[in-house]
Amino acid sequence: MDRTARPVRTPGPDHPITVEPTGARVVVRAGGQVIADTAAALTLREADYPAVQYIPLADVAEGALRPTDTLTYCPYKGDASYFALTGPAGEVADAVWSYEKPYDAVDVIAGHVAFYPQHVEIEIGTTEGRA
């Protein structure tokens, strides 16, 4: 698809997007196995969609992800690439996505991945020192 022909939209009152540090430890498990463990997750909130945890790629277990050929486009975030999740129960295609070069409004999610919650368990803990 011609990139110049695609719409690019800026988040605003009609379609708000915020990205903030999660402020707590986030652990992602597949089949009981830890796939990611981080204290540096970002929470992206977009319009009326459920909040999404973006995990630094460096905090994902080595060998847990395999790039696929799937690509999608979001007019607010840019081009997303996908990964298969490899875990104890086998491989789940396109269970993880990433924006390698996101648009300026959400550029902090570069270098992070997000997991479809139907394929993993995402546990958001409390910050250290808090009950």
C-alpha positions in Angstrom: 0.0 0.0 0.0 1.2 3.5 -0.8 2.2 5.1 2.5 1.2 8.6 1.2 -2.4 7.4 0.6 -3.0 6.3 4.1 -4.6 8.6 6.6 -2.6 9.9 9.5 -4.6 11.1 12.5 -3.5 13.0 15.6 -5.0 11.9 19.0 -7.4 14.5 20.4 -10.7 14.9 22.3 -12.6 12.7 19.9 -9.9 9.9 20.0 -7.6 10.4 23.0 -4.5 8.4 23.5 -2.2 8.5 26.5 0.9 6.6 27.3 2.2 6.5 30.9 4.6 4.4 32.9 2.6 1.5 34.5 4.4 2.1 37.8 4.2 -1.5 38.8 5.8 -4.8 37.9 4.1 -6.6 35.0 4.5 -10.3 34.4 3.3 -12.0 31.3 2.8 -15.8 31.4 1.8 -18.3 28.7 0.8 -21.8 29.9 2.3 -20.9 33.3 5.7 -20.0 31.9 7.0 -16.5 32.3 7.3 -14.8 28.9 8.0 -11.3 30.1 8.8 -9.7 33.5 9.4 -5.9 33.8 9.2 -2.9 36.0 9.4 -0.6 32.9 6.0 -1.3 31.2 4.0 1.4 29.6 0.2 1.6 29.8 -1.4 2.9 26.6 -5.0 4.0 26.8 -6.8 4.7 23.6 -10.3 6.0 23.3 -12.8 3.5 24.7 -10.5 0.4 24.1 -9.1 -1.6 27.1 -5.8 -0.4 28.4 -2.8 -2.2 26.8 0.5 -3.0 28.5 3.6 -2.3 26.3 6.6 -4.3 27.5 10.2 -3.5 26.6 11.4 -6.0 24.1 14.5 -6.5 26.2 12.3 -7.8 29.1 10.8 -10.6 27.0 12.3 -14.1 27.3 14.7 -14.9 24.6 13.2 -17.3 22.1 9.6 -16.5 23.1 8.8 -14.5 20.0 9.2 -15.3 16.3 8.5 -12.6 13.7 5.6 -13.3 11.3 4.8 -11.7 8.0 1.6 -10.0 9.4 1.4 -6.2 9.2 -1.4 -3.9 10.1 -1.9 -0.1 10.1 -3.3 2.3 12.6 -3.8 5.9 11.6 -2.9 7.0 15.1 0.1 4.8 15.8 1.5 3.7 12.4 2.6 0.3 11.1 2.4 -2.7 13.4 4.4 -5.9 12.9 3.5 -9.2 14.6 5.1 -12.1 16.3 4.2 -15.7 17.0 4.3 -16.5 20.7 6.3 -19.7 21.4 5.4 -21.3 24.7 4.9 -24.7 26.5 1.6 -25.3 24.5 3.3 -24.6 21.1 3.2 -21.6 18.9 0.4 -19.0 18.7 0.5 -17.0 15.5 0.3 -13.2 15.7 -0.3 -13.1 19.5 2.1 -10.2 20.0 2.5 -6.9 18.1 4.9 -4.0 18.0 5.2 -0.5 16.5 8.8 -0.3 15.5 8.5 3.3 14.2 5.3 4.6 15.8 4.0 8.1 15.0 5.3 11.0 17.1 2.2 11.1 19.4 3.1 7.6 20.7 6.8 7.4 20.0 7.6 6.1 23.5 6.2 2.7 22.6 9.0 2.1 20.1 11.1 -0.9 21.3 8.0 -2.4 23.2 5.7 -5.2 22.4 2.1 -5.9 23.5 0.3 -9.2 24.0 -3.2 -10.2 23.1 -4.7 -11.0 26.5 -6.6 -14.0 25.2 -3.3 -15.8 24.6 -1.5 -14.9 27.9 -2.0 -14.0 31.5 -1.0 -10.4 32.3 -0.4 -9.7 36.0 0.1 -6.1 37.1 1.5 -6.0 40.6 2.0 -3.1 43.0 5.1 -1.0 43.2 7.7 -2.0 45.8 6.9 -0.6 49.2 3.2 -0.4 48.6 0.6 -2.8 50.0 
